[in-house]
Amino acid sequence: MLKKLQLKKHAMTAISYMLPLVVASGLLIAIGNLTGGTQLTKFTGDYSLPSTLTTLGVWGMGLLAPVISAAIAYSIADRPGIAPGLLSGIISYNIGAGFLGGMLGGFITGWVVAALVKYVKVPKWAEGLKPMMIVPLLSSLIMAVLMFYIVGQPIVWATNWLTTFLNSMQGSARFLFGSILGGMAAFDFGGPVNKVASLFADGMLLQNVQQPEAVKILASMVPPFGVSLSWLFAHFLRRRIYTKREEDNIKIAFPMGIVMITEGVIPIAAVDLIRVVISCTIGAAIGGGLSMAWGIKSPVPSGGLFIVPAMNKPLLFCLALLIGSLITAFLLLILKKRVPDDKYDNPEDDLEDDEDDEEVNLDDIKIN
């Protein structure tokens, strides 16, 4: 049943539409805050450019619930789902259901619109009005009732409870939560598990809970930094653990990691999947746990090292990132096998494992 509903497909489609807005709004807030801007509440008289940037970024963040709701509804029901999806998201934002309400509202809107398109029959003369007026109006009326009176309030209660719970966590509970979130963010190098962690962190940012965003950013950079450090350490120790092709890929993965693009590690993981995944996940989990335990917050959801100055504790963030990356590097040095000289320069041997290892194909790694 769940497979038929294609929940993952519609959610991933919505995320792809939402991410540019998240990044642009977050960077506007960061630039505005770093240059002394504050959010404007009155628009009479003179106000500074930094304040306009901060205000625009805050407004952009407020659009996330309507955008993801409309995008999910569009993915399910095509263009007739856009208008009621936007309205569902606006209701969610204004009643306090936030990002989670926007997502659920988007799914319900899409299914309602799809049902109306399929089952509502109109006279032949009104067929042209059906996708432009009849279906959007009926679905908007239905979603207004559902979001205001039935679905919305439980989500508000759940969101408020989760926000209170995250803000009240102390000590080991914070470390454990950060470890789980960090491990998820690094586990599949930008794949579905990473997207779930990112979605959660972005949703919490809308509730002004900024610690998960810092964990997400850190965990997305640990794999490329950890792999790069392991190659550097292996070079000084004269212990070759990567082939020539892998070394070339690492040189590309490192700068990608600076801007928080984890996918550069995929070619390295593809030839030694289990060891690389274990090393990166553990390193990101420990780094994420430290970030959460130290109360590091990020008001910006993306940008890598370039947005570290916007965090509340940039030096501690860098320390947590370094610790996580070093743990990944040391695990790789311990777990990975030495590459024989005759296989170092031979690209055909890059994907061959020893007799005791499972064969891995590049096609096994999929990014959605």
Secondary structure, 3 states (H helix, E strand, C coil): CHHHHCHHHHHHHHHHHHHHHHHHHHHHHHHHHHCCCCCCCCCCCCCCHHHHHHHHHHHHHHCHHHHHHHHHHHHHHCHHHHHHHHHHHHHHHHHCCHHHHHHHHHHHHHHHHHHHHHHCCCCHHHCCCHHHHHHHHHHHHHHHHHHHHHHHHHHHHHHHHHHHHHHHCCHHHHHHHHHHHHHHHHHCCCCHHHHHHHHHHHHHHHCCCCHHHHHHHHHHHHHHHHHHHHHHHHHHCCCCCCCHHHHHHHHHHHHHHHCCCHHHHHHHHHCCHHHHHHHHHHHHHHHHHHHHHCCCCCCCCCCHHHHHHHCCCHHHHHHHHHHHHHHHHHHHHHHCCCCCHHHHCCHHHCCCCCCCCCCCCHHHCCCC
